[in-house]
Structure formats: structure tokens, C-alpha cells
Amino acid sequence: MTEHSGVVVLGSLNMDIVLSVERIPGPGETLLAREMDTYPGGKGLNQAVAVARANAPCTMIGFLGTDDFGRSLRDVLETERIENSRVLEIKGQTTGQAFITVSQSAENSIVVVSGANINPSSLTERDLESIASARVLLAQLEIPISRVSQAARFAKSKGSTVVLNAAPATELDDDLLSNLDFLIVNEHEASIIAKENDLPKAMQKLAGKVDNLIVTLGKLGSVVFSNAIELFRTPAFEVKAVDTTGAGDTFCGAFVAAISKGETIQFAVRYATAASALAVTKQGAVPSIPTEAEVEEFLAARL
Ligand code: ADP
């Protein structure tokens, strides 16, 4: 028997370029930005940071371009102690980027350059070895779904726990769904994937297709279904929300970290609920993701 430990995150890495403007420009309009900031991002990287800060060993599989943004993102992986030898640079390709225009009234518009993230190649032998040795595989959908399906099938065959955060939402085939131990979606994604606008119906429909379903409900918390039956609901913690960017990514990473340590679903959801509550109290995605010590302190004060 191979010893399974830690988490493999298969996903995207982006540099987010945030342009602060007075208003969102219309067609043909040129505006001057008040400020430009760059932040590490991409659902894959955000979730890997959430896993690592929750103190679970984390390996990332993904692609960068051969540019300065790629080098900066590699530094983030190093700083966060995320094993990154399976994050490969694609020659001549750009690193994923998201251009986020934020107006004074906090509206935004986003243009994503997927760049290296959408490299369609299959997982290599070494990628598969990393997946086989992990206790949990965590993937999202900002990369080609063929890679996610290959990883899920392989991880399942090796007895790892397979978790998919189906964001951004897209149609999921039965083969992929049958290999998932947990599907995590927000309410919007649940409706799109189930092709059902009524949320209770959408959740019930999805719950019938996977072993375990977790639907996050923003400041209302989350609901867990197992074997098509609603198991429990967890209210969100009451906090002063400053910026909800990255709440879902923090929830997924923290949940998976706890599961990889052998915790129960109930414990892992409570831990993830606390981690994501802390994340919304600070600006940004990566900067707002809490450490294990911060989550434990938060929970200890609320026993
Ligand atoms: P996403 O970021 O994918 O849209 P949600 O908005 O559902 O995901 O948030 C994920 C989790 O973050 C929720 O289940 C909840 O536990 C926590 N959360 C989100 N918004 C708040 C908030 N305003 N206050 C406290 N917790 C929150």
C-alpha cells in the first residue's frame, strides 16, 4: 500500500492586474486609471495557498508562461511552501492574467487571458505519481476539463479522495461526476450545472449525481448532501465583510486540508466556514487567506 498524504491542487495560476478607474469604460472610450495593482490569483493558486496555510502539505500541478509574471508566481509558491516542481513553464506562452477594472462605485469588469493555463496536454507520468501519493486531489475548472477528468479518474483508481470545485461552472459529464467524492459549488454554479433555476431543485438534482455535494451560500453558510440526502447546514460566522473575493477558494482549500488530515466532514466544513469568514474581513484573495493558527484562534473564541 502506498502511503497517501497531503493534497495535490490541479489548477490555474494567474496574475490579477487591478485597474482602479472612476467608471467602467464604455465602447470606444479611453480612461486613465487612478492606480494599478498586481496580485497573485487564479482559483488553483488561491486554493493551493489556502491548503498550505491550513498547514497541510500541498503540491501544485499547473502551467506558467516564460515571463516576469510567471517568475513572480513561482516566488509565491516558494514563499507559501507549495511543492511546485510540477508547475511547468511553457516556452513562448504568457502566464495567465486577469485584467480587473474596478470603478469607484465598486462595480467591476474582468477580461481573462488564460495563456499557459489552458495548455491541453495530458498529465505526465510524474504528475500522475504526485496524484497517486496524495490523500486528496483538488481541482477547479479554469483549465481544460480533459486534464481534470484524467486526474479524477486516476486519483479515484488509486484510492485518493477527489474534490472538484466546479468553478467557473460548465456542463459536467457522468464519467467525471462518478469519480468525485466531493463536488463543491456556490449557488449560482449549482443552478448552471444542474440547468435548474430553482436552487432547492438544482441542489437535489446535483446531489443525486455525486457521493457528496457541498453548496456554499455566501453569508448564509453552506449545505452538505451525502448520498442524495441533506446531511447538515452550517451557518456562516457573523463578521464585518470587507471583500468577499476568494471566499469560495478559501473555503475549498481549508475544507480539503482538513479532510487530508483525516478530519470528519463536519469538522472540515466548520474549519472551512471559519477560514472563509476570516477571508472576507480583508481585501484581496491571497492576502486575506488565514493561517491555521488564525482559524484556530477564531474558532476557540466561538466555542
Ligand atoms: P464564492 O466565493 O465561490 O461565491 P460563497 O460566496 O458562497 O462562495 O462563499 C463561500 C463561503 O464563504 C460561504 O459558505 C461562507 O462560509 C463564507 N462567506 C462568504 N461570504 C461571507 C460573509 N459575508 N460573512 C461570513 N462568511 C462568508
Residues whose N, C-alpha, C, O or C-beta is under 5 A from the ligand:
A	BS01	ADP	N186 T216 L217 G218 K219 G221 S222 A236 F237 V239 A241 T244 G246 A247 G248 F251 T273 S276 A277 V280
